[in-house]
Amino acid sequence: MKKNIASLLKYQIIFIVSMLIFITACDKKEEKNPQVDIELETEQTKEEVAPVVEKPTVNVAGNYSGMFDQRKTTFVITKQDGNSFEGQITINYREVINQNVSGSFNPDTREVDMKDLRHSRYKGTYKGTFSADFTQFEGVFTTDVDGTKRNFKLNKN
């Protein structure tokens, strides 16, 4: 019986030693991987740290007046968020047209895209440009219904 116990004890010791070796080997492998991950994160962080120079936003909000299809017109940009804006345009036809508009502009090219928000038969889109000093806005309005084009030229007051 003592032989059986000694034999069992011997196998248990061999098993425990092999498990310790196995666990130690696994721990060493896991230590190497986090170092690689840290190095990758450091390289990515270096790329992200590059300074970003933002151009100041051009303020186009305010009152504009001029001509739309040879009719007196006022255009008010009431809200600006970066390069996007909202406002209202009033065109003095026999029946005055008041239309809410929203649009955006590219400060580098000064190009403007704007659209009417209220549904009407005169609803359409505006494509134009601001002058270099952003005090004049001119372009072409196109109706959605039939594609009729109207010129406009507005000056900031």
C-alpha positions as CSV (number, residue, x, y, z in Angstrom):
1,M,0.0,0.0,0.0
2,K,2.9,2.3,0.8
3,K,4.1,1.7,-2.8
4,N,0.8,2.8,-4.2
5,I,0.7,6.0,-2.1
6,A,4.3,6.8,-3.0
7,S,3.5,6.2,-6.7
8,L,0.4,8.4,-6.6
9,L,2.4,11.1,-4.8
10,K,5.1,10.9,-7.4
11,Y,2.5,11.4,-10.2
12,Q,0.9,14.3,-8.4
13,I,4.2,16.1,-7.9
14,I,5.0,15.6,-11.6
15,F,1.6,16.9,-12.6
16,I,1.9,20.0,-10.3
17,V,5.4,20.8,-11.6
18,S,4.3,20.5,-15.2
19,M,1.3,22.8,-14.6
20,L,3.6,25.4,-12.9
21,I,5.9,25.3,-16.0
22,F,2.9,25.6,-18.3
23,I,1.4,28.5,-16.4
24,T,4.8,30.3,-16.2
25,A,5.2,29.9,-20.0
26,C,1.8,31.3,-20.6
27,D,2.4,34.3,-18.4
28,K,5.6,35.2,-20.3
29,K,3.7,35.1,-23.6
30,E,1.0,37.4,-22.3
31,E,3.6,39.9,-21.1
32,K,5.1,40.4,-24.6
33,N,1.7,41.1,-26.2
34,P,0.8,44.1,-24.1
35,Q,4.1,45.7,-24.8
36,V,3.4,45.5,-28.6
37,D,-0.1,46.9,-28.1
38,I,1.3,49.8,-26.1
39,E,3.9,50.6,-28.8
40,L,1.1,50.6,-31.4
41,E,-1.1,52.9,-29.3
42,T,1.9,55.2,-28.8
43,E,2.5,55.4,-32.6
44,Q,-1.2,56.1,-33.2
45,T,-1.3,58.7,-30.5
46,K,1.7,60.5,-32.1
47,E,-0.2,60.7,-35.4
48,E,-3.3,62.1,-33.6
49,V,-1.3,64.8,-31.7
50,A,-0.5,66.7,-34.9
51,P,-1.9,70.2,-34.5
52,V,-5.1,71.1,-36.3
53,V,-5.3,74.6,-37.5
54,E,-8.9,75.7,-37.9
55,K,-9.7,78.7,-40.1
56,P,-11.9,81.3,-38.4
57,T,-15.6,81.0,-39.5
58,V,-16.7,83.8,-41.8
59,N,-19.7,85.6,-40.4
60,V,-22.4,85.9,-43.1
61,A,-25.4,86.5,-40.8
62,G,-27.2,89.8,-41.3
63,N,-29.4,91.7,-43.7
64,Y,-29.0,91.8,-47.4
65,S,-31.0,93.7,-50.0
66,G,-31.0,93.9,-53.8
67,M,-32.8,92.5,-56.8
68,F,-34.3,89.1,-57.5
69,D,-35.8,88.8,-61.0
70,Q,-35.8,92.6,-61.2
71,R,-37.9,92.9,-58.1
72,K,-36.8,94.4,-54.8
73,T,-35.7,91.7,-52.4
74,T,-34.6,91.4,-48.8
75,F,-32.7,88.4,-47.4
76,V,-32.0,88.0,-43.7
77,I,-29.6,85.3,-42.4
78,T,-30.9,84.9,-38.8
79,K,-28.9,81.9,-37.7
80,Q,-25.4,80.7,-38.6
81,D,-23.7,77.5,-37.4
82,G,-20.2,77.2,-38.9
83,N,-20.7,77.2,-42.7
84,S,-24.5,76.5,-42.5
85,F,-27.2,79.1,-42.1
86,E,-30.9,79.7,-42.0
87,G,-33.0,82.8,-42.8
88,Q,-35.8,84.3,-44.7
89,I,-36.1,85.9,-48.1
90,T,-38.8,88.3,-49.2
91,I,-39.4,89.0,-52.9
92,N,-41.7,91.9,-53.8
93,Y,-43.7,90.5,-56.7
94,R,-47.4,91.7,-57.0
95,E,-48.0,89.0,-54.4
96,V,-45.1,89.2,-52.0
97,I,-43.3,86.0,-51.5
98,N,-41.9,85.2,-48.0
99,Q,-39.9,82.0,-47.9
100,N,-37.8,80.4,-45.1
101,V,-34.5,79.2,-46.4
102,S,-31.5,77.1,-45.3
103,G,-28.1,76.6,-46.9
104,S,-24.4,76.3,-46.6
105,F,-21.3,77.9,-48.1
106,N,-17.7,77.0,-48.7
107,P,-15.5,79.8,-47.3
108,D,-12.6,78.9,-49.6
109,T,-14.6,78.9,-52.9
110,R,-17.3,81.3,-51.6
111,E,-19.9,79.0,-53.3
112,V,-23.4,79.0,-51.8
113,D,-26.1,76.3,-52.0
114,M,-29.5,77.3,-50.5
115,K,-33.0,76.0,-50.7
116,D,-36.5,77.1,-49.8
117,L,-38.1,75.3,-46.9
118,R,-41.8,76.1,-47.3
119,H,-43.7,74.1,-49.8
120,S,-45.2,76.3,-52.5
121,R,-45.4,76.3,-56.3
122,Y,-42.5,78.8,-56.3
123,K,-40.2,76.6,-54.1
124,G,-36.7,76.1,-55.4
125,T,-32.9,76.2,-55.0
126,Y,-30.4,78.9,-55.0
127,K,-26.8,78.5,-56.4
128,G,-24.5,81.4,-56.1
129,T,-21.3,82.9,-54.7
130,F,-20.3,85.5,-52.2
131,S,-17.9,88.2,-53.1
132,A,-14.3,88.1,-51.8
133,D,-15.3,90.2,-48.8
134,F,-18.6,88.3,-48.2
135,T,-20.7,91.5,-48.6
136,Q,-22.4,90.6,-51.9
137,F,-24.3,87.4,-52.8
138,E,-25.4,86.7,-56.4
139,G,-26.4,83.7,-58.4
140,V,-29.3,81.9,-60.0
141,F,-32.6,80.6,-58.4
142,T,-34.2,77.5,-60.1
143,T,-37.8,76.6,-59.4
144,D,-38.4,72.9,-58.5
145,V,-41.7,72.6,-60.5
146,D,-40.6,73.7,-63.9
147,G,-36.9,74.6,-63.7
148,T,-37.4,78.3,-64.4
149,K,-34.3,80.2,-63.7
150,R,-34.1,83.7,-62.1
151,N,-31.0,85.8,-61.4
152,F,-30.5,87.6,-58.1
153,K,-27.9,90.0,-56.7
154,L,-27.9,91.0,-53.0
155,N,-25.7,93.4,-51.0
156,K,-25.1,93.1,-47.2
157,N,-26.5,96.2,-45.4
